[in-house]
Amino acid sequence: MRLLLPADPGREQLLEYVHLFDPRARLAGAGRINVDGEREVHITQGSAIGPDVAAEAGIPVQLTAAFFVQNNPRGVPFSLDGPLNTKGELYEASVRLVNGLALRLDGTAWPSATILDEPLRATVYTAREVSPGLVHEIAARYVPGLAPYANPTFGPVGVSTWRTPDGQFEAQHWPRGVVAGLLPHAPRSVGDELFYHRSQSWAVQRPAGSWR
């Protein structure tokens, strides 16, 4: 996995961009950056790309600095569960890392990340319940033509949906009580949902602020 840039931004500047990917990142030895704070993913020290190397490798002349990613799955002491992360998980994370850095620093990365071709999705959780009308009002300020859409999948369970005429932008409002059940990785307190296990102590904060 490699990252090619027009110039070496320096370790401190590069670290700031890496923090957008993982805030645990910090400087490491040998000029590297410890990306995940667990010493499993590192970005190497930058290497200059000379004209001869660029010509031989078919690299555009405007790209003069190269960085590489090192993956090192670490086992947990006295554990039979194996490494903290699998090689596949580290690989996928590293691919997203170099491609994100390439976009921000006007460079190029290899291999390309297939996720860049997928629709961008952003999820917002609110501390208090908001109405569908308020969500549409706020989104419509920035997205002209945003209109109600009859979503056949989620509409019957109370999810409100709006789309632009070209279908390139969609906004949804998920009411309390269905969020955790239908969206993966949603905070259960948002949806007031909970899986109860007799052997575990548990508590959940309700959106209204009371404890249960």
C-alpha positions as CSV (number, residue, x, y, z in Angstrom):
1,M,0.0,0.0,0.0
2,R,1.5,3.3,-1.0
3,L,0.7,7.0,-0.9
4,L,2.3,9.3,-3.5
5,L,2.3,13.1,-2.9
6,P,3.5,16.2,-4.7
7,A,5.7,17.0,-1.7
8,D,6.5,15.6,1.8
9,P,4.2,17.6,4.2
10,G,6.4,16.8,7.2
11,R,5.6,14.4,10.0
12,E,3.7,16.9,12.1
13,Q,1.4,18.1,9.3
14,L,0.9,14.5,8.1
15,L,0.0,13.5,11.6
16,E,-2.8,16.1,11.7
17,Y,-4.4,14.6,8.7
18,V,-4.0,11.1,10.1
19,H,-5.8,12.3,13.2
20,L,-8.9,12.7,11.0
21,F,-8.8,9.0,10.4
22,D,-7.9,7.9,13.9
23,P,-7.4,10.4,16.7
24,R,-5.2,7.9,18.6
25,A,-2.4,8.4,16.0
26,R,1.0,9.6,17.3
27,L,4.6,9.9,16.2
28,A,6.7,6.7,16.4
29,G,10.3,5.7,16.0
30,A,12.3,5.6,12.7
31,G,10.3,8.6,11.3
32,R,7.0,6.6,11.3
33,I,3.5,7.4,12.4
34,N,1.6,4.9,14.7
35,V,-1.8,5.2,13.1
36,D,-4.0,3.3,15.5
37,G,-2.2,3.7,18.8
38,E,-1.8,-0.1,19.0
39,R,1.3,-0.4,16.8
40,E,-0.6,-2.4,14.3
41,V,-0.7,0.2,11.5
42,H,2.2,2.4,10.7
43,I,3.0,5.0,8.0
44,T,6.6,4.9,7.0
45,Q,8.9,7.9,6.8
46,G,8.6,9.7,3.5
47,S,11.0,8.8,0.7
48,A,11.9,11.1,-2.2
49,I,11.0,10.0,-5.7
50,G,13.8,10.9,-8.1
51,P,13.3,11.5,-11.8
52,D,14.9,8.1,-12.8
53,V,12.7,6.2,-10.4
54,A,9.6,8.1,-11.5
55,A,10.3,7.4,-15.2
56,E,11.0,3.7,-14.5
57,A,7.8,3.2,-12.4
58,G,5.6,5.3,-14.6
59,I,5.0,7.9,-11.8
60,P,3.9,11.4,-12.8
61,V,6.7,13.8,-12.4
62,Q,4.7,16.1,-10.1
63,L,4.6,13.3,-7.4
64,T,7.9,13.5,-5.6
65,A,7.3,11.9,-2.2
66,A,6.3,8.3,-1.3
67,F,4.9,6.8,1.9
68,F,4.1,3.2,2.6
69,V,1.8,1.4,5.2
70,Q,3.1,-1.4,7.4
71,N,0.6,-3.7,9.0
72,N,1.6,-5.8,12.1
73,P,-1.2,-7.8,13.7
74,R,-0.3,-8.2,17.4
75,G,-1.5,-11.0,19.6
76,V,-3.0,-10.5,23.0
77,P,-0.8,-11.8,25.8
78,F,-2.1,-15.0,27.4
79,S,-5.0,-15.1,25.0
80,L,-6.1,-17.9,22.7
81,D,-8.2,-15.5,20.6
82,G,-5.3,-14.5,18.3
83,P,-4.4,-11.0,17.1
84,L,-6.4,-7.9,18.1
85,N,-7.4,-7.4,14.4
86,T,-7.2,-9.8,11.5
87,K,-4.9,-9.1,8.5
88,G,-7.9,-8.5,6.4
89,E,-9.3,-5.8,8.7
90,L,-6.0,-4.1,8.9
91,Y,-5.6,-4.2,5.2
92,E,-9.0,-2.7,4.6
93,A,-8.4,0.1,7.1
94,S,-5.0,0.9,5.6
95,V,-6.5,1.1,2.1
96,R,-9.1,3.6,3.4
97,L,-6.3,5.5,5.2
98,V,-4.0,6.0,2.1
99,N,-6.9,6.9,-0.1
100,G,-8.2,9.5,2.3
101,L,-4.8,11.1,2.7
102,A,-4.4,11.1,-1.1
103,L,-7.7,13.1,-1.5
104,R,-6.7,15.6,1.2
105,L,-3.1,16.1,0.0
106,D,-3.7,16.1,-3.7
107,G,-1.9,12.8,-4.2
108,T,-2.6,9.3,-5.4
109,A,-2.9,6.0,-3.5
110,W,-2.7,2.3,-4.4
111,P,-4.7,0.2,-4.2
112,S,-7.9,2.2,-4.7
113,A,-10.7,2.0,-2.2
114,T,-13.9,0.6,-3.5
115,I,-15.8,2.5,-0.8
116,L,-15.0,5.8,-2.7
117,D,-17.4,4.7,-5.4
118,E,-20.2,4.1,-2.9
119,P,-22.8,6.8,-1.9
120,L,-21.6,9.0,0.9
121,R,-23.7,8.4,4.1
122,A,-23.7,10.6,7.2
123,T,-25.6,9.8,10.4
124,V,-26.5,12.3,13.0
125,Y,-27.8,11.4,16.5
126,T,-29.6,14.1,18.6
127,A,-29.8,14.3,22.4
128,R,-33.4,15.1,22.2
129,E,-36.2,14.0,19.8
130,V,-36.7,16.3,16.8
131,S,-39.6,16.4,14.4
132,P,-39.4,15.3,10.8
133,G,-40.4,18.8,9.8
134,L,-37.4,20.3,11.5
135,V,-35.1,17.8,9.8
136,H,-36.5,18.7,6.4
137,E,-36.4,22.4,7.1
138,I,-32.7,22.3,8.0
139,A,-31.7,20.0,5.1
140,A,-33.7,22.0,2.5
141,R,-31.7,25.1,3.3
142,Y,-28.7,23.5,1.6
143,V,-30.4,21.1,-0.9
144,P,-32.8,22.8,-3.3
145,G,-35.7,20.7,-4.5
146,L,-35.7,18.3,-1.6
147,A,-39.2,16.8,-1.6
148,P,-41.0,14.0,0.2
149,Y,-40.4,10.5,-1.1
150,A,-42.6,7.5,-0.3
151,N,-40.0,5.0,0.8
152,P,-41.6,1.6,0.5
153,T,-39.1,-0.1,2.8
154,F,-38.9,2.2,5.8
155,G,-42.0,4.4,5.4
156,P,-44.4,1.8,6.9
157,V,-42.4,1.9,10.2
158,G,-42.5,5.7,10.5
159,V,-39.3,6.8,8.8
160,S,-39.7,10.0,6.8
161,T,-37.7,10.3,3.6
162,W,-37.0,13.2,1.2
163,R,-35.1,13.2,-2.2
164,T,-33.9,15.6,-4.8
165,P,-35.5,15.3,-8.3
166,D,-32.3,13.7,-9.7
167,G,-32.1,11.2,-6.9
168,Q,-28.5,12.1,-6.0
169,F,-29.4,13.3,-2.4
170,E,-31.6,11.6,0.1
171,A,-32.4,12.6,3.7
172,Q,-34.2,10.5,6.3
173,H,-35.7,11.0,9.8
174,W,-35.7,7.9,12.0
175,P,-37.9,8.4,15.1
176,R,-37.1,7.1,18.5
177,G,-37.8,3.4,19.0
178,V,-36.8,2.1,15.6
179,V,-33.2,3.4,15.3
180,A,-31.4,0.6,17.1
181,G,-33.6,-2.0,15.6
182,L,-33.1,-1.1,11.9
183,L,-29.7,0.7,11.8
184,P,-26.5,-1.3,12.6
185,H,-24.2,0.1,15.3
186,A,-26.7,2.7,16.4
187,P,-26.5,3.7,20.1
188,R,-29.3,1.7,21.8
189,S,-30.2,4.6,24.1
190,V,-31.2,6.6,21.0
191,G,-33.8,4.0,20.1
192,D,-34.6,3.2,23.7
193,E,-33.8,-0.4,22.8
194,L,-31.9,-2.9,25.0
195,F,-30.9,-6.6,24.9
196,Y,-31.2,-7.9,28.4
197,H,-28.9,-10.5,29.8
198,R,-29.5,-11.9,33.3
199,S,-25.8,-12.3,34.0
200,Q,-25.0,-8.6,33.3
201,S,-25.6,-5.3,35.1
202,W,-27.1,-2.8,32.7
203,A,-28.4,0.7,32.4
204,V,-29.6,2.9,29.5
205,Q,-30.1,6.6,29.3
206,R,-33.4,7.5,27.8
207,P,-33.5,10.5,25.4
208,A,-35.5,12.5,27.9
209,G,-32.6,12.3,30.3
210,S,-34.1,10.0,33.0
211,W,-32.2,6.8,34.0
212,R,-33.7,3.4,33.7
